[in-house]
Amino acid sequence: MNRYPVWKYAIILIALVVGALYALPNVFGEAPAVQVSVAKPTMKLDAATLARVEDALKSAGIAADAVSLDGTSIRARFGTTDVQLKAKDTIQKALNPDATDPAFVVALNLLSRSPAWLSALHASPMYLGLDLRGGVHFMLQVDMKAALSKRAESLAGDIRTNLREKNVRHGGITRSGQTIEIRFRDAASTEAARRVIQDQFTELTTVETPEGSDIKMVATIQPVAARKVQEQALKQNITTLHNRINELGVAEPVIQQQGLDRIVVQLPGVQDTAKAKDILGRTATLEIRMVDEGAEARSAELGTGPVPFGSERYLERNGAPVIVKKQVILTGDNLTDAQPGFDNQTQEAAVHLTLDAKGARIFRDVTRESVGKRMAILLFEKGKGEVVTAPVIRSEIGGGRVQISGRMTTVEAADTALLLRAGSLAAPMEIIEERTIGPSLGAENIAKGFNSVTWGFVAVAVFMCFYYMLFGMISSVSLAFNLLLLVAVLSMLQATLTLPGMAAMALVLGMAIDANVLINERVREELRGGASAQAAIHAGYDRAWATIIDSNVTTLIAGLALLAFGSGPVRGFAVVHCLGILTSMFSGVFFSRGVVNLWYGRQKKLKSVSIGTVWRPDSDNQVTTN
């Protein structure tokens, strides 16, 4: 009656082993480390950079516990903070010989002390949030009106170009806020312009009104198109912020959308708010220039001669010098989109650019006159420019669509498109909220949160053992198993643990034990009714299940509502709350019944169970089952 099949015990064993493995990294704590990331968006970290870091440490006689290339950063872990500081200076000098123009950002960080075999299993500890680690918090307001006005300005220029090409006469095109006003002297011109706008600019709606002897046409961006412009502006700003914050060396920054026009930026471990503000408010610009291919320029590229007058020297991604002319053909203001793709003829990776009407006209004229010559695309940041790519012009390029290809992988094409698309902010932003949390306060929060969870668990376990005896001990074991599973799931998801999350963890302990209380009381009720011990255990678990489901589902609905509509600390609480409910249902019913079945299920002539005092309502006496 009360026996589990082998496969159920196998599930419990697997859950226990996996939970222990993925919760274990949180026990080892963090070690001082040095993190290396790129300071320039056109540069990349590779095995050669990793070798330079290792050689620099070896030459300085500094022993690192571990040095690895992890995604977009190189991380070196050390035993003490003194060695960490010495290693930072050594790596800084090796990678950035010119301190005025650093190619890499070398920053102090903290890394998990987990052994290599755990890291090989991709077992990592939970990230600590801003309130537990310290750092800075910004709330940024995106100026959506400016984004729409910028789009309207671009559309006004495109309309002017299209009407000129179609020979449609007008009395002037002006932009007023987010609307475009066009004046005409006769109805025929108005009708011709309306047809052009309907065919070429589907995102606009037009309204004609008489104005004296003229006709005024007012074009406005449709609500759906306006929403799309706002969404793209917000996404581009978030992508740009990700690129910029890499310079700060923050391992796990939080950059997320809040509402329709706000962005939350949390930088754990960063205490220099002035530096953070400088990074967030930085502007980047894109320029397209022609490459100087004269004899003097060739000599300058080889380093055997000076840079010719009217030209400048810049570096490509691979470090090769390029001599470009000072005359700017186009800027990033003329670029409306950049997407990775493939060359239709060679099937090589390529980047497809979309220019506005003004940029398309200029680009068509320049490419017609410069077939066979190289054109450089430069990205300027903090007054310093780098060549993203310098392709050869094969033929005249019209229509506002430009393709960049040649010696480029799909990853490089995607990165180049990202740089061109997100080199600058799509709309201006303003910091409307700023908070700084010190590391000492974060450490105090960790200690208080850990103590609350620990003492909460101890208090619940003592009460359950005293009141329900052996069943109470089993309930306490299942509660510990629930806490283990919760920490493991949060670690596997690489969730960021915040102070509200620790509060939710303490609350989950009280809520998780509720299932065992319902089961234990149901077993007592069956014993009071005269059922045998085995029948009481079986009926207690079966009949309590419906009540447990109802109570947990209703609580889960409330948690999902917090997760869907909440933000910031509320969402941190809701994530742990919802996961805790799911793990408590597994541990409180499936796991605890497995332990009970293992202990009592093999006893065929079971006369009593250790579940504390069973009060009989029809007698003044009570029966203590042991």
N, C-alpha and C positions, 0 to 999 in steps of 0.2 A: 504493500500500500504506500509506504513512505520510502521508496527507493528511486534514485535517479539512474537513468541509463548512463552508460559509459560516455556517450558523446556529450551529455550535459556537463559532466565533470571535466571533460576535455575543454569545453568552452570556458569554464571557470578558470582552469589552469592556464589556458592561453591568455585570458584577460589579465590574470594575476601577473604572469611573466612579462607581457607587453607593457602593462601599467607600471611595473617596477622598473623596467628598462628605460622608459621614456620619462618617468618622474625622477629617476636617479640623478640626471645632470643638475637638477636644482639644489642638490645637497652639496656639491663641490664648491659653490660660490664663484666669485669672479677674481681674476688676476689682472694686475696692471699690464697694459699693452700699448703698442704704437700702431696706429692705422695710417696707411698711405693711400691716398686717392688722388685723382687727376685734378689739376687746377684749371686746365684749359679743356673746353668741351671737345676739341678735335683730337685729343690725345687719348691713348688707351694703355691700360696696364696689361703686361704680358709676362711670359716666362723670363724674358731678358731683364725686365725690371725687377722681378723677384730675385734673380741671380745677383743683380747689383746690390740689393738690400742685404742678402746673405753675405756677400763678399765684404761689404762695408762693416757689418757686425763682426765678422771673423777677423778682419784687419785690426779692429779696435779691441779685440780680445773680449767681446761681450757675448756671453752664452745666452741664447734664447731657448725657452722651453719649447716653442713651436713657431714656425714661420710658414704661412700659407697664403696662396692667392685665392681669395674667396669672392667670386663674382666681380664686382667693380672696385675692390680694394685689396690691399695686401695687409695682413695682420700678423704682427709679431708679439708673442706673449712672453712675459718675463716674471721672475720670482718676486722682486721687490720694486718699490716705487723709485728707489735710487738708481737701480739699473735701468728702469724705464726712462727716466729723464736723460740719462747718459746716452741711451740708445736713440732717443729722439734727436738729440743734437748730432749724433753721428750720421744717422740716415738723412737728416736735413742737409748736411754739408755734402753728402754723396750724391743726392738726387737733385739738389738745387744749388749748383755752384754760383749762380748769379742770384743773389738774394732779392734784387730789385725786380726780377722777372721769374718767379718760381713756376716750374712746370708741374710740380706735385705738391699736394697738401699733406704735411706730416703732423698728425694730431695725436694727443693722448686719448686713450680709451680704456675700457674694461672688457675683458673676454672671459668666458666660462673656463673653469679649470677642468672641465670634463676630460677624461682620458681619450686617447686616440680611437680606441675600439668603440667607444660610445659615439664619437663623432662620425665614425665610418658607418654606423647604423642610422645616421641622420637624427640622432637623439640630441636635442638642444634644450637649454633651459628656457623658461618663459622670459620675455623681455620685461623690464621694469619701466613703468610709466613715469611721467614727469614728476608726480607727487612722491614717488618712492626713490627716485634717483637724483632729483634736482634738475634744474635747467630753466628754459624760458618758454613762455607761451604767448603767442600772438593771435589776435583775431583780425583778419584783413577784410575790408569791405571793397568789393570790386565795383567800379563805376560802370554800370551797365548802360547808362545813358551815353557815356563817351564811346562805348563799343558800338552802339547803334548809330551814333553820329558819324563815327569813323566809317562804318559800312555805307551810310547814306552818302558821305562825301565821295567814296570810291564809286558808288553807283552813279552819282551825278557826272563824274568824269567819263564813265563808260557810256552814259546816255548821250553826252555831248559828242563823243567820237562817233557813235553809231548814227546819230542824226546827220552829222557832217558827211559820212560815207554814203548815206541814202539820199543826200541832197534835200533834206527837209529843213526848210528855213524856220527859225524861231527868233524871238525877241530877247532871249537871255535865259540862262539856267542858273538858279541860285539854290543853296541849301539853307533851310531854316530849321535848326534843330535836327529832328529825325525825318523831316519831310523834304521833298525836292519840288521846287516850283519852276515851271516852264511857261513862258509867255509866247503866244502866237497872234498873228494879225488877221488870220482868216481861218475859216472852218476846215478848208481842205488840208492845210498844213497840220491842224490839230488832229484830224482823222488819220493822216499819214503817220504822225508821231505816235498816236495811240496804238496803231497796228505794230509799229516797230517795238514799242515797249511791251506789248502783249506777247510778241514772238520771242524777243531776246531777253526780257527781264520778267520772268514768270513770278518772281517773289514780290513784285510791286503791284499795287492797285492804284488806279488813277481816277480822279474826279475833275471834270471841267466846269468852271464857273466864269461868267462874263465879268470883265473888269474894265469898265469904260468901253472904248472901242476895241480893246483886245480881248483875248480869251486866255484865262490862266488855268493851266493844268497842274494839279497837285498830286504828286506820286508819294505814296506811303508804303512802308514795308509791311507786308501781311503779318498778322499775329504769329502764325506758324513759323514763318521765316525769321521773325524777330526772336522767337524763342530759340530757334536753332543757332542764330548768331550769338545769343547770350550763353547758350550751353557750350559752344565752341570756344568762346572767349574764356569761360571759366576753366574748361579743360586745358586750354593752352597755357593759362596762367599757372595752373597746378603743375603741369609738365615743366614749365620754365623754373618754377620754384624748386622742383626736384633737382634740376640740373645745377642750380645755383647753390643749394644747400650742401651738395657734395663737397664744396670747398671747405665747409666747416668741419668735416671729418666726423659728422654725426652718424653713428652706426645704424640707428633705427629711428629716423625722424618720422613724425606723424604729420602728414599733409593731407587733409581731407576736406571735402565740400560740406558746408553747413548751410542749409537753406538754399535759396535760389541765387544768392549773390555774395556769399561769404565763404572764406577759406580759413580753416584753423591750422596753425602751424605750431607744433610742439617739438622742441629740440632738447631731448634729455641729455644731461651732462654739459650743456653749454651755459656758461655764466656771463660771457661777454655780450651784453645786449647791444652795445654799439656796433660790434662786428656783425652780429646777426642782422641788425637793421640795414647795415651797408650791403649785405648780401641780398636781402629781400628786395631792397629798393633799386638794385642795379638795373641798368638798361643795356641792351645789346642791340647792335645794328648790323644789317646785312648790306653789302655793296657788291656790285658786279663791275669789273674793270677789264680792260684788255691787257694781255701779257705783252711786255716789251720784248720783241724777238730780234732786235738789232744786234750788231756785232759787239757794241759796248756792253749791252745787257748780258750777252753770253759770257763775256769776260767777267762781269760782275758776279754772275751765278757761280762761275768756277773759282771765284775769289782772287782772280789775277788782275782785276781792274776796279775802278770806282763805279758806283751806281750812276748811270747817266742822268743828266738834268731832266726834270719832269717825270721821273720814275721813282719807285720805292721798292725796297727789298722786304719780302715776307717769307715765312717758312710754310711748307706744306705739312700734312699730317705725319709723313715719314721723315720730316726734318730737312727735306731738300729745299734749297732756296729758290724763290721765284721772283723775278723782277717784273713788277706791274706798273702800268702808267697811273699817274695821279688822278687823271680825269675819271670821274665816276659816271658810269653809264646808267645804272639803275640802283635803287636802294630797296631795302626790305619793305618799304611802304608800298611798292608796286607788286609785291608778292602776296597772292591771296591764299595759296595752298601749296603743299609739297607732300607727295605720297610716294612710297617705294613701289617698284614694279619691275617690268622686264622690257628689254628692247624687242620690238616686234620682228626685227630682221635677224639679229644675232642671238636672241634669247638670253642675253647677258643681263645681269642685275642692273637696274637703272633707277633714277629718281625723276619723277614727273612733276614739273613745276607749272603752276597756273598764275599768270600775270593779269593785272587789270588792263583796261583798254589803253591807258596811256603807256604802261610798260610794254604791252604787246606791240604797239606801234613803234616805239623806240627800238625794241629788241629786233623787230623785223628789219628795220632799216640798217641797224648795225651788223646783223648777221649777213645781210645781202652784200655788204661791202667788205666783209672780213672772212670770206670762205677760206678755209685752210689755216686760219690763225687760231691762237689759243685765247680763251676767255677765262678769267679767274673769278671765282666766287669767294669773297672774303667775309669773315665774321669778326666784328670788332666788339671787344668787351674791355671795359676799364681803360679805354684809349689804346689798347693793343690789338692788332689784327693778325689773323691767321688765314691761310688759304685752305678752304674746305675742299675744293677741287678746281682743277684747271683743264677742262676738256678742250678738244679741237673742234672748231665749227665746221661741220661737214657740208651744210647747205643752208639756204635761207630758211629761217624759222618764223612762221607767222601764226596767227590765230590765238596767240597768248598762251600756248602750251609749249613748254620747253622740256627737253629730255637731257639728263646728264647720265652718261654711261662710260664704260671703259675701265678695265682693271679694278672692278668693284665686286665684292661678295654681296650676298643678299643681306647679311648683317650690317655691312658697311652702308648699303643703300638705305636700310631702315634708319640707321643712326644719322646719316646725312640728312634724310628727309626730316627727322626729328629736330636736328639742329636748325635747319632752315625754317621749319615751321614754328619752332618754339625758341628762336634766338632772342626774341624780345617779348614783352608783355603785350597781350592782345588788347588789354584795357588797363588804365591806371588803377592802383589800389591804395588804400589808406589804412593805416594801423589804427583800429578803434579800441583795441583792448590789449594790454600788455601786463604780464605777470612774471616774476622771477622767484624761483624756489631754490634755496640753498641746498648743497649736498648733505649738510648736517641735519637739516630738517627732514630730508628724504630718508636718511638712516634711522632717525627717530621714528618716522612713520612705519618703516619696515619692522622695527622692534615691537612697536605697539600692535601692529596688525598681526604679527606672528604670535605674540602673547595672547591676543584675543582669540585666535583660532585654537591655540594649544589649550588654554584654560577652558574654553568652551567645550572642547572635546573631552577633556578630563572630567569636567563637571557632569556632562551628559553620561559618560561611561560609568562613573561612580554611582549615579542615581539608578541607572539601568541594572547594574550588577546587584545593587542592594535590593531593588524592588522586584526584579524578575529572576534573580539568581543565575542559573546556567543559561537560560534563554536571554537574560540580560547581557551575559558575557558574549553570547553569540551575536546579539544585536550590536554590541560595541565593536566586535571584530568586523561585522559588515559595514559599520560606520567608518572604520579605519580604511576598509577596502574602497568605500565610496570616495573618501578623501584622496586616496591614491589614484583612483581612476580619474577624478576631476583634474588633479594636477597633471596627470599624464596626457589627458585630452588637450588641456590648455597648452602644454608644451609641444604636442604634435602639431597643433594648429598655429604654433608660434604666436600665440596671443600676447598682448601687452597687459601685464598685471598692474592695476592701479589700486589706490586706496579704497575706492568704492568696490572694486573687485574683491579685495580681501574682506570687506564687510559682508559682501554677498556670500563669500566662502564660509564665514562664521555663521551666517543665517542658514545656509544650506545644511549645516550640521544639525540644527534644531529641526528643520523641516524633514531631513532624511530619516531621523529616528522616529518620526511620526508613523511611518509605514510599519516599523517593527512594533510600536506600541499597539497599533490596531490589530496586528497579527497576534501578539501575545494576549491581549484582552479577549480576542475571539477564541483562542485556545482555552483560556480560563472559562469562558462562557460555556463552551462545549463540555468541559470537565464538570462544571456546576450542574449541567443538564444530565449528568450520569453517563456520558460517553466514555468509551475506553480511551486509554492514553494515545494509542496509535490513531484511532478514529478522530480524536480531538485535534491532534496535530494536522491531519489531513484536511478536516473540515475547516480548521482555523485559517489555514493558508488559502484554501479555495474561496471561502466566503468573504474573507477580508480583501481579496483582490479587486472586486468591483468598487469597493469604497476607496481603495488606494488609487485606482485609476481616476475616479471622479475628482478626488481632492487634488491630485497632481496635474490633471489636465486643466482644471480651472486656474490653478496657480501658473501653469505654463502659458496659458492664454494671456494672463496679465504680464508675464515676463516678455512675451513676444510683442505685446503692445508697447512696452518700454523700449524694446529693441528697435521697433519700426519707427516710432515717433520721437524717441529721445535722442539726445546728442551728448557728446563729451562724456562726463562722469556717469551720466545716467545709462548710456550704452555700455560702458565698462561694467557697471553693476548688472545690467540685464544679461550680458553674455555669460558671466559666471553663474548667474541665477538660473538661466535656462539649461545650461549644460549640467548644473548640479541636480536639477530635477530629473533629467534623463538618467544620469548615473545612479541617483538614489533609488529609482524604480528598479534598476537592474540589481543593485547590491542589496536593497532592502527585501526583495522578494526572491529573486532567482538565486543569489549567492547565499543568503541566510538559510533558505530552505535546503540548499545543498549541504550546508554544514549540519543542520538539524537531521536531515536524512542520513548523513554519514554517521552521526552519533547514535541516533535512536532507531534508524530504519532496520538494522540487522537484528534487533532484539524482538523475537517473535512473541514472547510472553511479557511484554512491557506492562508493568502495573502502575507506575507513576512517572511523572516528569518533573524536573526541577524548574518550576516557573513561579515560585513564590507562594504567597497565601491565596487560596481560593475561597472566597466568601460565598456561603450558601444562603440565599434569601429566605429559605423556608426553615432555617434553624439558627439558633443563637451561637452555634459553634462554627468554627471554620476549620478547613482542612489544609494543611501545609504539605504540598507535594514536593518530594525530594528525589 
